[in-house]
Amino acid sequence: MSYLQTNTTLIKNKVGLLNLAQELGNISKACKVMGFSRDTFYRYQEAVEAGGVDQLVNKSKRVPNIKNRIDPVIEDAVKALAIDKPAWGQTRASNELRRQGLSISPAGVRCVWIRHNLENINKRLKALEAKVAAEGTVLTEDQLVIFERRKAENEAHGEIETKHPGYLGVRSRSTPAGKMAFLPSRS
């Protein structure tokens, strides 16, 4: 009896080994010709006898990597701390959570931040703004200092809101009647 024919390239060699062993009547010779061990041949033969040729398809032996491996209590605490203390880095956040009795590494903190779109200070500040707007809570002094510092940094780097993005208004003597001349900004 010959094993089923298949067009699937994943299992052609495996079925070919089983068919060759049947034709030759010698498992050892078939394994040598095909470059398989006899143990492998017997595993393939058992799989076919147990469930047909479909059992020969490669199945991953890896355990599924569940996305949320962290305990939900710890994950909620990481999110809350990221929003309450947006200036803290992942190491400081990890150390503070450890003081509270929650064990998580700095890399674990970072993974939670990335999963919830809180990976940098600007995103954590936006989340804090959204929380304040939604709940109507009052900012702490630390949070106000961070917002003021960020605002000063943005102004110091030349970020200016304009009516037309990419243009800066400049008063010049060379324009008639002191009108505004719009020049492209250097970016």
C-alpha positions in Angstrom: 0.0 0.0 0.0 1.4 3.4 -1.0 0.8 6.4 1.2 -1.4 9.2 -0.1 0.0 11.5 -2.8 0.4 15.1 -1.8 1.2 18.4 -3.5 2.1 20.2 -0.3 5.8 20.9 -0.4 6.0 20.8 3.4 5.2 17.1 3.6 6.4 15.8 0.2 9.7 14.6 1.6 8.1 12.9 4.5 5.6 11.1 2.4 8.4 10.3 -0.1 10.4 8.6 2.7 7.4 6.5 3.7 6.7 5.5 0.1 10.3 4.7 -0.6 10.6 2.5 2.4 7.5 0.6 1.3 8.8 0.2 -2.3 12.3 -1.0 -1.2 11.0 -3.1 1.7 14.0 -1.8 3.7 13.6 1.1 6.1 17.4 1.5 6.7 18.1 1.9 3.0 15.2 4.3 2.5 16.4 6.4 5.4 20.0 6.5 4.1 18.9 7.5 0.6 16.6 10.2 1.9 18.9 11.4 4.6 16.6 10.8 7.6 17.2 8.8 10.7 15.2 5.6 11.5 13.8 7.3 14.6 12.4 10.1 12.3 10.9 7.5 10.0 9.1 5.7 12.8 7.8 9.1 14.1 6.4 9.9 10.7 4.9 6.4 10.4 3.2 6.7 13.8 1.8 10.1 12.9 0.3 8.8 9.6 -1.2 5.8 11.3 -2.6 7.9 14.1 -4.2 10.7 12.0 -3.3 10.5 8.3 -0.9 12.4 6.2 -2.2 15.7 7.6 -0.3 14.9 10.8 3.0 15.3 9.0 2.6 19.1 8.7 5.2 20.8 10.8 3.7 21.9 14.1 5.5 24.5 16.2 6.6 23.2 19.5 6.8 26.6 21.0 4.4 27.6 23.7 2.2 30.5 22.6 3.5 33.9 23.7 0.6 35.5 25.5 0.6 39.2 24.9 -0.4 40.2 28.5 1.9 38.2 30.6 1.9 40.7 33.4 -0.7 40.5 36.2 -3.5 43.0 35.4 -3.1 44.5 38.9 0.6 45.3 38.2 -0.2 46.6 34.7 -2.9 48.9 36.0 -0.5 50.2 38.6 2.2 50.8 35.9 -0.3 52.8 33.8 -1.5 54.8 36.8 2.1 55.7 37.8 3.0 56.6 34.3 0.2 59.1 34.1 0.6 60.4 37.7 4.4 60.8 37.4 5.1 61.3 33.7 8.6 62.6 34.1 9.8 59.4 35.8 11.8 56.9 33.7 11.2 53.2 33.6 13.9 52.4 36.3 12.5 54.9 38.8 8.9 53.7 38.1 10.0 50.1 38.6 11.8 51.0 41.9 8.7 52.9 43.2 6.4 50.0 42.3 8.8 47.6 44.1 8.5 49.8 47.3 4.7 49.4 47.0 5.2 45.6 46.9 4.7 45.1 43.1 7.5 43.3 41.4 8.2 44.4 37.8 11.5 45.1 36.0 12.3 48.3 34.3 12.0 46.5 30.9 8.6 45.2 32.0 7.5 48.8 32.8 8.7 49.8 29.3 6.7 47.0 27.7 3.5 48.1 29.5 4.1 51.7 28.4 4.6 50.6 24.8 1.5 48.4 24.9 -0.6 51.4 26.1 1.1 54.1 24.0 2.9 55.8 26.9 6.5 55.1 25.9 7.8 58.7 26.0 7.2 61.7 28.3 5.2 63.6 25.7 2.7 60.8 25.3 2.5 60.4 29.1 1.8 64.2 29.4 -1.0 63.9 26.8 -2.5 61.0 28.8 -2.3 63.2 31.9 -4.0 66.1 30.1 -6.8 63.7 28.9 -7.2 62.3 32.4 -7.5 65.8 33.9 -10.0 66.9 31.2 -12.1 63.7 31.7 -12.1 63.6 35.5 -11.7 67.3 36.3 -8.9 66.6 38.8 -6.4 69.2 39.9 -2.7 68.9 38.9 -0.2 68.5 41.6 2.8 70.9 41.9 5.1 68.4 40.4 2.9 67.9 37.4 2.5 71.7 36.9 6.3 72.1 37.0 6.7 69.4 34.3 4.1 71.1 32.1 5.8 74.5 32.5 9.2 73.0 31.8 8.0 71.3 28.7 6.3 74.5 27.5 9.5 76.5 28.1 11.6 73.8 26.2 9.2 73.9 23.2 9.4 77.7 23.0 13.2 77.6 23.4 13.5 75.2 20.4 11.6 77.6 18.2 8.3 75.8 18.1 5.8 78.6 17.2 2.2 78.2 16.3 1.4 80.0 13.0 -1.7 80.5 10.9 0.0 78.7 8.0 2.4 75.9 8.9 5.9 76.4 7.6 5.7 80.2 7.4 6.8 82.9 9.8 5.5 86.4 9.7 8.2 89.1 9.5 7.8 92.8 9.5 10.2 94.3 7.0 11.0 97.8 5.9 11.4 96.6 2.3 7.7 95.7 2.1 5.3 98.5 1.3 3.5 100.2 4.2 5.0 97.8 6.8 2.9 94.9 5.6 3.7 91.4 6.8 6.0 89.3 4.5 5.7 85.6 4.9 9.0 83.8 4.6 9.5 80.0 4.6 10.8 78.9 8.0 14.1 77.1 8.2 13.5 73.6 9.4 
